[in-house]
Amino acid sequence: MRRGLFVVFEGIDASGKSTQARRVAELRDAHFTFEPGDTPLGVDLRRWVLDAATPMTPITEALLMLADRSHHVRTVIEPALSRGRSVVSDRYFASTLAYQGYGRGVDLARLEAATELAIGDCRPDLTVLIDTPLDVANVRRTPDVRDRFESADLDFHQRVRDGYLAIAAKWGDLWCVIDGSRSESEVADLVDERLASLPC
């Protein structure tokens, strides 16, 4: 049986990545999933890591994200891919590098090593970065002071965006950068054009 395709959507909060990820999953009859929190264990991990009222160091934050990812890979993503089902994920390992690495300042080399441990050989066939300027994203969202990431300052979110662009440049053809400031339909057309080069 041929292994399924694994496509990941990344981007800052309110970039439009979730909308596109769900749309593509439905279009391709793929299994849609997301991080953090798309398993029973992940629900608790997500609650802890997003709760701004819970004091947490950047390293603790990163390790909780990696724990969720390790469990997610082994209980959701890998089983689906092994059955020949394609998977579309809203966020994956680059989120930790962008948010906890570039955003929080956790050592990138150590994060990359920990990511290797968490995901093993489970690599996306393509990662789509919906790159959205902060001023555009801020118009689209209402910051939630209870959310650890949404309540962070603009400098943090700019570091995250810059981090995503640096990661995309490093991975070359395995990443596709789409201008998230365009309309939803224009973004969809650009995403579909890139995905058309992948096997069905």
C-alpha positions as CSV (number, residue, x, y, z in Angstrom):
1,M,0.0,0.0,0.0
2,R,1.3,3.4,-0.9
3,R,2.0,5.7,2.0
4,G,-0.3,8.8,2.2
5,L,0.8,12.3,1.6
6,F,1.6,14.6,4.6
7,V,0.9,18.3,4.1
8,V,1.4,20.9,6.8
9,F,0.1,24.5,7.1
10,E,2.1,27.0,9.2
11,G,1.8,30.6,10.0
12,I,1.3,33.2,12.8
13,D,-2.0,33.5,14.6
14,A,-4.8,34.8,12.3
15,S,-2.7,34.1,9.2
16,G,-5.5,32.1,7.6
17,K,-3.6,28.8,7.7
18,S,-6.4,26.9,9.6
19,T,-9.0,27.8,7.0
20,Q,-6.8,26.6,4.2
21,A,-5.7,23.4,6.0
22,R,-9.4,22.4,6.6
23,R,-10.3,23.3,3.0
24,V,-7.5,21.3,1.5
25,A,-8.2,18.3,3.7
26,E,-11.8,18.3,2.6
27,L,-10.8,18.8,-1.0
28,R,-8.4,15.9,-1.0
29,D,-10.4,13.6,1.3
30,A,-7.5,13.7,3.7
31,H,-7.4,13.3,7.5
32,F,-7.4,16.8,9.0
33,T,-5.5,17.2,12.3
34,F,-4.0,20.0,14.3
35,E,-1.4,20.8,17.0
36,P,-1.5,21.1,19.9
37,G,-4.4,19.2,21.2
38,D,-5.9,16.7,18.7
39,T,-5.7,13.7,21.0
40,P,-7.2,13.1,24.5
41,L,-3.8,13.6,26.0
42,G,-3.2,16.6,23.8
43,V,-6.3,18.3,25.1
44,D,-4.8,18.5,28.6
45,L,-1.4,19.5,27.2
46,R,-3.0,22.3,25.1
47,R,-4.9,23.6,28.1
48,W,-1.8,23.9,30.2
49,V,0.4,25.4,27.5
50,L,-2.1,28.0,26.3
51,D,-3.2,29.1,29.8
52,A,-1.5,32.5,30.3
53,A,-2.4,32.4,34.0
54,T,0.0,29.4,34.5
55,P,3.6,30.5,34.9
56,M,5.9,28.6,32.5
57,T,9.4,29.0,31.3
58,P,10.1,28.9,27.6
59,I,11.8,25.5,27.9
60,T,8.9,24.0,29.8
61,E,6.6,25.4,27.1
62,A,8.7,23.9,24.3
63,L,8.8,20.5,26.1
64,L,5.0,20.4,26.5
65,M,4.7,21.1,22.8
66,L,7.1,18.4,21.9
67,A,5.3,15.9,24.2
68,D,2.1,16.6,22.4
69,R,3.8,16.2,19.0
70,S,5.5,12.9,19.9
71,H,2.1,11.5,21.0
72,H,0.3,13.0,18.0
73,V,2.8,11.5,15.5
74,R,2.5,8.0,16.9
75,T,-1.2,7.9,17.6
76,V,-2.7,10.0,14.7
77,I,-0.3,11.0,11.9
78,E,1.8,7.9,11.3
79,P,-1.1,5.4,11.6
80,A,-3.1,7.3,9.0
81,L,-0.1,7.7,6.6
82,S,0.7,4.0,7.0
83,R,-2.8,3.1,6.0
84,G,-2.4,5.1,2.8
85,R,-4.5,8.0,4.0
86,S,-3.2,11.5,3.3
87,V,-2.9,13.9,6.3
88,V,-3.2,17.6,6.4
89,S,-2.1,19.2,9.7
90,D,-2.6,22.7,11.0
91,R,0.8,23.2,12.6
92,Y,3.7,20.8,13.0
93,F,7.4,20.9,14.1
94,A,8.2,24.3,12.6
95,S,5.7,25.9,15.0
96,T,8.0,25.0,17.9
97,L,11.1,26.3,16.2
98,A,9.3,29.5,15.3
99,Y,7.4,30.2,18.5
100,Q,9.7,28.7,21.2
101,G,13.0,29.1,19.3
102,Y,12.8,32.4,17.4
103,G,10.0,33.8,19.5
104,R,11.0,32.8,23.1
105,G,14.7,32.4,22.5
106,V,15.1,28.7,23.3
107,D,18.3,27.4,21.7
108,L,17.5,26.3,18.2
109,A,20.1,23.5,18.0
110,R,18.7,21.9,21.1
111,L,15.1,22.3,19.9
112,E,16.0,20.7,16.5
113,A,17.6,17.8,18.3
114,A,14.5,17.4,20.6
115,T,12.3,17.6,17.5
116,E,14.2,14.7,15.9
117,L,13.5,12.6,19.0
118,A,9.8,13.6,18.9
119,I,9.0,13.0,15.3
120,G,11.5,10.5,14.1
121,D,11.2,10.0,10.3
122,C,7.7,11.6,10.1
123,R,8.5,14.5,7.8
124,P,6.0,16.5,5.7
125,D,6.0,16.1,1.9
126,L,5.2,19.8,1.8
127,T,4.8,22.6,4.3
128,V,2.7,25.6,3.2
129,L,3.6,28.8,5.1
130,I,0.8,31.4,4.9
131,D,3.0,34.4,5.5
132,T,0.8,37.3,6.8
133,P,2.1,40.7,8.0
134,L,1.3,41.5,11.6
135,D,-0.9,44.5,10.7
136,V,-3.1,42.3,8.5
137,A,-3.3,39.6,11.1
138,N,-4.1,42.0,13.9
139,V,-7.1,43.3,12.0
140,R,-8.4,39.8,11.7
141,R,-8.2,38.8,15.3
142,T,-9.3,39.9,18.8
143,P,-6.4,39.1,21.2
144,D,-7.3,36.9,24.1
145,V,-5.5,37.9,27.3
146,R,-6.1,34.3,28.6
147,D,-4.1,32.8,25.8
148,R,-0.3,32.6,26.3
149,F,0.5,33.3,22.7
150,E,-2.3,35.7,21.6
151,S,-1.5,37.9,24.6
152,A,2.2,38.2,23.7
153,D,3.5,41.6,22.4
154,L,4.0,42.5,18.8
155,D,7.8,42.1,19.0
156,F,7.2,38.4,19.9
157,H,4.9,37.8,16.9
158,Q,7.3,39.6,14.6
159,R,10.1,37.3,15.8
160,V,7.9,34.3,15.1
161,R,7.1,35.5,11.6
162,D,10.7,36.2,10.8
163,G,11.6,32.8,12.2
164,Y,9.1,31.1,9.9
165,L,10.6,32.9,6.9
166,A,14.1,31.8,7.9
167,I,13.0,28.2,8.3
168,A,11.2,28.2,4.9
169,A,14.4,29.5,3.3
170,K,16.4,26.7,4.9
171,W,14.1,23.9,3.6
172,G,13.8,25.2,0.1
173,D,11.4,23.2,-2.2
174,L,9.9,21.3,0.7
175,W,8.3,24.6,1.8
176,C,5.9,26.9,-0.1
177,V,5.4,30.5,1.0
178,I,2.1,32.1,0.2
179,D,1.2,35.8,0.6
180,G,-1.4,35.7,3.4
181,S,-2.4,39.3,2.9
182,R,-4.3,38.4,-0.2
183,S,-8.0,37.5,-0.2
184,E,-9.1,34.0,1.0
185,S,-10.0,33.0,-2.5
186,E,-6.7,34.2,-3.9
187,V,-4.7,32.4,-1.2
188,A,-6.7,29.2,-2.0
189,D,-5.9,29.5,-5.7
190,L,-2.2,29.8,-4.9
191,V,-2.2,26.9,-2.5
192,D,-4.1,24.7,-5.0
193,E,-1.6,25.6,-7.7
194,R,1.3,24.4,-5.6
195,L,-0.5,21.3,-4.4
196,A,-1.3,20.3,-7.9
197,S,2.3,19.2,-8.4
198,L,2.0,16.6,-5.6
199,P,0.7,13.1,-6.3
200,C,-3.1,12.6,-5.7
